[in-house]
Amino acid sequence: MTLSILSMGYAHPSTVIDNQFIEDLDIGTNEEWILSKIGIRSRLTSLPIDYIKESRNESPEHARKQREIDTTGLAVKATEMACERAGIPKEKLGLIICNTCTPEELSPSEAQRIADALGVECLAYDVCSACPAFALHIDYLRNFREEELPEYVLCISSAVVTQSVNYNDRSDSAIWGDGAAAWIVSAKHEGKLKVRDSFFTADPTRCDAVVVDSFGHFHQDGRAVRDFSVRQTVRLIKQIEKDHDIDWNRDIFIGHQANRTMLAQITNNRKIPDSNHWHNVEEIGNQAGAGAPATLAMNWDKIEPGQQIVVAVVGAGLSWGSILLEA
């Protein structure tokens, strides 16, 4: 079965957390350290900036009462853009699958909440794996027979991780932003991008390495996760290079938007020119599973016929995956 991505959309909150703001929190960091270690200049948050300054988000539960937009709201905005770009009324969506590490409720599923907010009556459920969700959703759908899928499938990754960040932690404060991405997939209609290959797997024995706590703050084994992510992403790219004809003077790489210095290590290893490396983490922060698809959605009009796009994403689970797309 051949899948196509017909269109993509993205959404981010408007409140900016710049490096000067984090430096002014006086938590043992400054802009020079942030740029040298993670390469992020600013992040977008769903929380009011004064709330972060005054409370340091001591209580993530209280953050839910202060936020300006939630996981569902960002997902709806991204979906509306994807539907508009595809010229598809939302009523034609036959299946919605959602990934989020910040669900509004444990039940109903976030996908059901999104379907309700969109006013769409269709099958809706969550398929979650935090950061590598783009690869997971595509690989998951490729396991279906064509006749089992509806005409149009909406995939969504949305997260508001800043609502779980401890802003007294110098590392976590500098990493996270909020965002959503949506992509409409079809096995019955050709689209702008054809899925040529996909892969997804996980190592559940390392599930505690990255945690977004339901009732507390985000926490991770930062150094171990960073080293693993760089090595695993390089392996994913090498495998695609081995199996397919990749030309980095023409083709595009998109990685998990964890931080800019990690991405630089990866592209330097594979000799990928910066002009063919699409990324958004410097200005938005790490958007969990939304980062990679949002990057592609933000560059949607730059895609050229014949171009191949290599997506390699790694994250919580620990889990990792890849997609090869062709325009």
Secondary structure by P-SEA (a helix, b strand, c coil): ccccccccccccccccccaaaaaaccccccaaaaaacccccbbbbcccaaaaaacccccaaaaaacccccaaaaaaaaaaaaaaaaccccccccbbbbbbcccccccccaaaaaaaaaccccbbbbbccccaaaaaaaaaaaaccccccccbbbbbbbbccccccccccaaaaacbbbbbbbbbbbcccccccccccbbbbbcccccccccccccbbbbcaaaaaaaaaaaaaaaaaaaaaaacccccccbbbbcccccaaaaaaaaaaaccccccccccccccccccccaaaaaaaaacccccccbbbbbbbbbcccccbbbbbcc
